[in-house]
């Protein structure tokens, strides 16, 4: 027995350093983390980095439209992907529970009874009421690394849910503002159609009075037909977007209630925080790190397979069959311990360790790339927001200028002979195009703000 314990102790000392190590984030993966954001304070309207960045703002404070808030809340409660993520978390919890219970021995109760007779002689009755226990310790460190893998799998499932939650919030907001933008485009287009119908009627009267040509009238009609054709296209886009949003809400298709398009509800400048915050804020980055940690413990488990496997079992029974039948029965107890040391396994153990190490290297590369992608998304969203904001400001000036130009052209046409009606139509067409472009730039700004919020890991559960 002393020799047996000595062997176990030596094996534990030989293996403890490698098999019981904890995962630590590799410094090489985050050595350039401070450079993830590109020129955030110089090129863009961002405030100095701090801890209260835009991604930490609760989604209710980012999207303040009451109707949009109701839609987001409904999506978080009903969306199929989010509910599936909850089920995956429960599965991971069950797996972790199994891994933890592996530390405990198994118990079994197996009562037996026998009646036997030799040549129809007096029957002999034997009985046994055994209670057996077995403790499968396994390879040294194997159970511990299996439990660690289950823990990282559970955390991975939670991060996947957070990523799904962030994506759902961003998708609902994007579709809601898309509907508002399409409503604004449809309203502007219908107003323009009415104006051009009146223009065509005016041009026809002018042709009758020999004040314009048939070609000019035909061009005016063509412009009207083009505008009229865009109305059903916009209505179709609205219907399709509503249906897509209903699918996200896990509802049958129906109209979506919404307010008037307003792109001014977002701040003019953002705090993105320090780049290192992406490690704790971005669920997809955290998920990749959990995969890296899981691969780390897989390497430990592969190393554990090289070392002894220990099994301890014992049995206690009340029986009258202990070599000779005696009544009443007596207590019979036994205990067995076995130690198995792998010597040759056809190269499988070495191959398994090599594969697990390669998987660890790949997981680290995936983690590094996820971090780089996160920084790129933040930088791109910042640039898109500032670009759209600048374009919106310029287009607003252009709309104001073209509005004044149209008013002056109409006055000149009405009170002088120096301006033709074609010039009035041209001024109207330029103004309409500028108004539609302004709507697009406002929508681009909204989309960029939503993308930035998502890139910073916004919308997390409190």
C-alpha positions in Angstrom: 0.0 0.0 0.0 2.8 2.4 0.8 4.4 1.7 -2.5 1.1 2.3 -4.3 0.7 5.7 -2.6 4.3 6.6 -3.4 3.7 5.9 -7.1 0.6 8.2 -7.1 2.5 11.0 -5.3 5.4 10.8 -7.8 3.0 10.9 -10.7 1.2 14.0 -9.3 4.5 15.8 -8.8 5.7 15.1 -12.3 2.6 16.4 -13.9 1.2 19.1 -11.6 3.1 22.0 -13.2 1.6 21.6 -16.7 -1.8 20.0 -16.1 -3.1 22.4 -13.5 -2.1 25.7 -15.1 -4.7 28.4 -15.6 -5.4 30.2 -18.9 -3.8 33.6 -19.2 -4.4 36.0 -22.1 -1.2 36.0 -24.3 0.5 39.3 -24.4 1.4 38.9 -28.1 -2.3 38.9 -28.9 -2.9 42.4 -27.5 0.5 44.1 -27.9 -0.8 46.7 -30.4 -4.2 47.1 -28.8 -3.7 50.9 -28.3 -3.5 51.3 -32.1 -6.8 49.7 -32.9 -8.6 53.0 -33.4 -7.3 55.1 -36.3 -6.9 58.8 -35.6 -10.0 58.9 -33.4 -9.2 62.2 -31.7 -7.5 64.0 -34.6 -9.6 63.1 -37.6 -13.1 62.6 -36.1 -15.3 64.5 -33.8 -14.6 62.3 -30.8 -14.0 63.3 -27.2 -10.9 62.1 -25.4 -11.0 58.4 -24.5 -12.6 57.6 -21.1 -14.5 54.8 -19.5 -17.9 56.1 -20.3 -17.9 55.3 -24.0 -20.9 55.3 -26.4 -21.0 51.4 -26.3 -21.6 51.5 -22.5 -24.8 53.6 -22.9 -28.0 51.6 -22.4 -29.9 51.1 -25.6 -32.9 52.9 -24.1 -30.8 56.1 -23.9 -29.5 55.7 -27.4 -32.8 55.0 -29.2 -35.2 57.4 -27.5 -38.2 57.0 -29.9 -40.9 55.3 -27.8 -42.2 53.3 -30.7 -38.7 52.1 -31.6 -38.1 51.2 -27.9 -41.3 49.1 -27.9 -40.2 47.2 -31.0 -36.7 46.5 -29.6 -38.1 45.3 -26.3 -40.5 43.0 -28.2 -37.7 41.6 -30.3 -35.6 40.9 -27.2 -38.5 38.9 -25.7 -39.7 37.1 -28.8 -36.8 36.7 -31.3 -36.2 33.1 -32.2 -32.4 33.3 -32.4 -32.2 34.9 -28.9 -34.5 32.2 -27.4 -32.3 29.5 -29.1 -29.3 31.2 -27.5 -31.0 30.8 -24.1 -31.4 27.1 -24.8 -27.8 26.7 -25.7 -26.8 28.3 -22.4 -29.0 25.8 -20.5 -27.3 23.0 -22.4 -23.9 24.3 -21.5 -24.9 24.6 -17.8 -26.0 21.0 -17.9 -22.6 20.0 -19.4 -20.8 21.9 -16.7 -22.9 20.1 -14.0 -21.9 16.7 -15.5 -18.2 17.7 -15.5 -18.4 18.8 -11.9 -20.2 15.6 -10.8 -17.4 13.5 -12.4 -15.4 14.2 -9.3 -17.8 12.1 -7.2 -17.8 8.3 -7.0 -20.6 6.2 -8.4 -22.7 4.1 -6.0 -24.6 0.9 -6.9 -26.9 -1.4 -4.9 -27.3 -4.9 -6.4 -29.1 -7.4 -4.1 -29.0 -11.0 -5.2 -30.6 -14.3 -4.0 -30.0 -17.9 -5.1 -31.8 -21.2 -4.4 -30.0 -24.4 -5.4 -30.6 -28.1 -4.9 -28.3 -31.1 -5.5 -30.2 -34.1 -6.9 -33.5 -32.9 -5.5 -32.0 -32.8 -2.1 -32.5 -30.1 0.5 -32.5 -26.6 -1.1 -29.6 -24.3 -0.2 -30.5 -20.6 0.0 -27.9 -17.9 -0.4 -28.3 -14.1 -0.5 -26.2 -11.1 -0.8 -27.0 -7.4 -0.4 -23.9 -5.6 -1.8 -23.3 -1.8 -1.9 -20.5 -1.0 -4.3 -18.6 2.3 -4.9 -16.2 3.2 -7.7 -14.1 6.4 -8.0 -12.8 6.8 -11.5 -10.2 9.5 -11.0 -8.9 9.0 -14.6 -5.7 10.5 -15.9 -4.2 13.0 -13.5 -5.5 16.4 -14.3 -8.1 15.1 -16.8 -11.2 15.8 -14.8 -10.0 19.3 -13.9 -9.3 20.3 -17.5 -12.6 18.8 -18.6 -14.4 21.0 -16.1 -12.5 24.0 -17.3 -13.5 23.3 -20.8 -17.1 23.1 -19.8 -16.8 26.4 -18.0 -15.4 28.1 -21.1 -18.1 26.5 -23.2 -20.7 28.0 -20.9 -19.1 31.4 -21.1 -18.9 31.0 -24.9 -22.6 30.4 -25.0 -23.3 33.5 -23.0 -21.1 35.6 -25.2 -22.9 34.2 -28.3 -26.2 35.3 -26.8 -24.8 38.8 -26.1 -23.6 39.1 -29.7 -27.1 38.0 -30.9 -28.7 40.6 -28.6 -26.5 43.4 -29.9 -27.2 42.4 -33.5 -30.9 42.3 -32.9 -31.0 45.7 -31.3 -29.0 47.2 -34.2 -31.1 45.3 -36.8 -34.5 46.5 -35.4 -33.2 50.1 -35.1 -31.8 50.0 -38.7 -35.1 48.7 -40.1 -37.2 51.2 -38.1 -35.1 54.1 -39.5 -35.2 52.6 -42.9 -39.0 52.6 -42.8 -38.9 56.3 -41.7 -36.5 57.2 -44.5 -38.6 55.4 -47.1 -41.8 57.2 -45.7 -40.0 60.5 -46.2 -38.9 59.6 -49.7 -42.4 58.4 -50.6 -43.9 61.6 -49.2 -41.5 63.8 -51.1 -41.9 61.8 -54.3 -45.8 62.0 -54.1 -45.6 65.8 -53.6 -43.2 66.0 -56.6 -45.6 64.0 -58.7 -48.4 66.4 -58.0 -46.1 69.4 -58.9 -45.1 67.7 -62.1 -48.7 66.9 -63.1 -49.4 70.6 -62.8 -46.3 71.4 -64.8 -47.4 69.0 -67.6 -50.8 70.7 -67.7 -49.2 74.1 -67.8 -46.8 73.0 -70.6 -49.7 71.7 -72.6 -51.5 75.0 -72.3 -48.3 76.8 -73.3 -48.0 74.6 -76.4 -51.6 75.4 -77.4 -50.6 79.1 -77.1 -47.5 78.5 -79.2 -45.3 79.4 -76.2 -43.4 76.1 -76.2 -42.7 73.0 -78.3 -44.0 69.5 -78.4 -40.5 68.2 -77.5 -40.6 70.2 -74.3 -44.0 68.9 -73.4 -42.9 65.3 -74.2 -39.8 65.8 -71.9 -42.1 67.0 -69.1 -44.4 64.0 -69.5 -41.4 61.6 -69.4 -40.2 63.1 -66.2 -43.7 62.7 -64.7 -43.9 59.1 -65.8 -40.5 58.4 -64.2 -41.6 59.9 -60.9 -44.9 58.0 -61.0 -43.0 54.7 -61.6 -40.9 55.3 -58.5 -43.9 55.4 -56.2 -44.9 51.7 -56.3 -41.2 50.8 -56.0 -41.0 52.7 -52.8 -44.2 51.3 -51.5 -42.9 47.8 -52.3 -39.7 48.5 -50.4 -41.7 49.7 -47.4 -43.8 46.5 -47.4 -40.8 44.3 -47.7 -39.0 46.1 -44.8 -42.1 45.8 -42.6 -42.2 42.1 -43.3 -38.5 41.6 -42.5 -39.0 43.5 -39.2 -42.0 41.3 -38.4 -39.9 38.2 -39.0 -37.3 39.6 -36.6 -40.0 40.1 -34.0 -41.2 36.5 -34.5 -44.6 37.8 -35.7 -46.7 37.4 -38.9 -46.4 40.3 -41.4 -48.3 43.4 -40.4 -47.9 47.2 -40.6 -45.3 48.8 -38.3 -46.3 51.9 -36.4 -43.6 54.6 -36.6 -43.0 58.3 -36.1 -41.6 60.9 -38.5 -38.0 60.5 -39.7 -35.5 62.4 -37.4 -31.8 61.9 -37.7 -30.9 64.5 -35.1 -31.4 62.3 -32.0 -27.7 61.2 -31.9 -24.8 63.2 -30.4 -22.5 65.3 -32.6 -19.5 63.7 -31.0 -18.8 60.3 -29.4 -16.5 58.9 -26.8 -15.2 55.5 -28.0 -13.3 54.8 -24.8 -9.9 53.1 -24.8 -9.4 50.3 -27.4 -8.7 47.8 -24.6 -12.4 48.1 -23.6 -13.3 46.1 -26.7 -11.9 43.1 -24.8 -14.6 43.4 -22.3 -17.4 45.0 -24.3 -17.4 43.1 -27.6 -19.2 39.8 -27.1 -17.7 38.3 -30.3 -14.2 39.2 -29.1 -14.9 37.7 -25.8 -16.3 34.6 -27.5 -13.1 34.2 -29.5 -11.1 34.4 -26.3 -13.2 31.7 -24.7 -12.4 29.5 -27.7 -8.8 30.3 -27.1 -9.1 29.3 -23.4 -11.0 26.1 -24.3 -8.1 25.2 -26.7 -5.6 25.9 -23.9 -7.4 23.4 -21.6 -7.6 20.9 -24.5 -3.8 20.9 -24.7 -3.7 20.3 -20.9 -6.1 17.4 -21.3 -4.0 15.9 -24.2 -0.9 16.1 -21.9 -2.8 14.4 -19.1 -3.4 11.3 -21.3 0.4 10.5 -21.1 0.1 10.0 -17.3 -1.4 7.3 -15.0 -5.1 6.7 -14.7 -6.3 5.8 -11.2 -9.4 3.9 -10.3 -10.5 3.1 -6.7 -13.4 0.8 -6.0 -14.9 -0.8 -2.9 -17.7 -3.1 -1.9 -19.5 -3.9 1.3 -22.1 -6.7 1.5 -24.3 -8.5 3.9 -24.2 -12.2 2.8 -24.3 -15.8 3.9 -22.1 -16.9 1.1 -18.6 -16.2 2.1 -16.9 -19.4 1.0 -19.4 -21.5 3.1 -23.1 -21.0 3.7 -23.6 -19.7 7.2 -26.7 -18.2 8.8 -27.2 -15.6 9.8 -25.1 -13.7 7.2 -22.0 -11.7 7.9 -20.4 -8.5 6.6 -18.0 -8.9 3.7 -15.9 -5.9 2.6 -13.3 -5.4 -0.1 -11.4 -2.6 -1.7 -9.4 -2.4 -5.0 -7.2 0.3 -6.4 -5.7 0.1 -9.9 -3.2 2.4 -11.6 -2.8 2.3 -15.4 0.2 4.0 -17.0 0.1 4.2 -20.9 3.3 3.0 -22.5 2.6 2.7 -26.2 -0.6 3.8 -28.0 0.4 3.6 -31.6 1.5 7.3 -31.6 -2.1 8.4 -30.9 -1.2 10.3 -27.8 1.6 12.3 -29.4 -0.5 13.0 -32.5 -3.5 14.1 -30.3 -1.2 16.5 -28.4 0.3 17.9 -31.6 -3.2 18.5 -33.0 -4.4 20.2 -29.9 -1.3 22.5 -29.9 -2.0 23.5 -33.5 -5.7 24.2 -32.6 -4.4 26.4 -29.8 -2.3 28.4 -32.3 -5.2 28.7 -34.6 -7.5 29.9 -31.8 -5.0 32.6 -30.9 -4.9 33.8 -34.5 -8.7 33.9 -34.6 -8.8 35.9 -31.3 -6.2 38.4 -32.7 -8.2 38.8 -35.9 -11.5 39.3 -34.1 -9.8 42.1 -32.1 -8.4 43.7 -35.3 -11.8 43.4 -37.0 -13.5 45.1 -34.0 -11.0 48.0 -34.2 -11.6 48.3 -37.9 -15.4 48.4 -37.5 -15.1 51.2 -34.9 -12.8 53.3 -37.1 -15.0 52.7 -40.2 -18.2 53.6 -38.3 -16.6 56.8 -36.9 -15.5 57.8 -40.4 -18.9 57.1 -41.9 -20.7 59.1 -39.3 -18.5 62.1 -39.6 -18.6 61.9 -43.4 -22.4 61.6 -43.4 -22.7 64.5 -41.0 -20.5 66.7 -43.2 -22.5 65.7 -46.3 -25.8 66.4 -44.5 -24.6 69.9 -43.5 -23.5 70.7 -47.1 -26.7 69.3 -48.6 -28.8 71.4 -46.2 -27.1 74.5 -47.5 -27.6 73.3 -51.1 -31.3 72.7 -50.4 -31.6 76.2 -48.9 -29.8 77.7 -51.9 -31.9 75.8 -54.5 -35.1 76.7 -52.6 -34.2 80.4 -52.9 -33.2 79.9 -56.5 -36.6 78.3 -57.4 -38.4 81.2 -55.7 -36.5 83.8 -57.6 -36.9 81.9 -60.9 -40.6 81.7 -60.4 -40.8 85.4 -59.7 -38.8 86.2 -62.8 -40.9 84.0 -64.9 -44.1 85.6 -63.5 -43.1 89.3 -63.8 -40.5 89.4 -66.6 -39.8 88.0 -70.1 -36.2 87.0 -69.3 -37.0 83.6 -67.9 -38.6 80.6 -69.6 -40.8 78.0 -67.9 -38.1 75.4 -68.8 -35.8 77.2 -66.4 -38.5 77.0 -63.7 -38.8 73.2 -64.3 -35.0 72.8 -64.1 -34.9 74.7 -60.8 -37.7 72.5 -59.4 -36.0 69.3 -60.6 -32.7 70.3 -59.0 -34.4 71.1 -55.7 -36.2 67.8 -55.6 -33.0 65.9 -56.3 -31.3 67.8 -53.5 -34.1 67.0 -51.1 -33.9 63.3 -51.8 -30.2 63.4 -51.4 -30.5 65.1 -48.1 -32.8 62.3 -46.9 -30.2 59.7 -47.9 -27.4 61.5 -46.1 -29.5 61.8 -42.9 -30.2 58.1 -43.2 -26.5 57.3 -43.7 -25.7 59.2 -40.5 -28.3 57.2 -38.6 -26.9 53.9 -40.0 -23.3 55.0 -39.0 -24.4 55.8 -35.5 -26.1 52.4 -35.2 -23.0 50.7 -36.6 -20.7 52.5 -34.1 -23.0 51.5 -31.2 -22.8 47.8 -32.4 -19.1 48.0 -33.0 -18.5 49.2 -29.5 -20.5 46.3 -28.1 -23.5 48.3 -27.1 -26.8 46.8 -26.0 -25.4 44.4 -23.4 -27.5 43.0 -20.6 -27.1 44.9 -17.3 
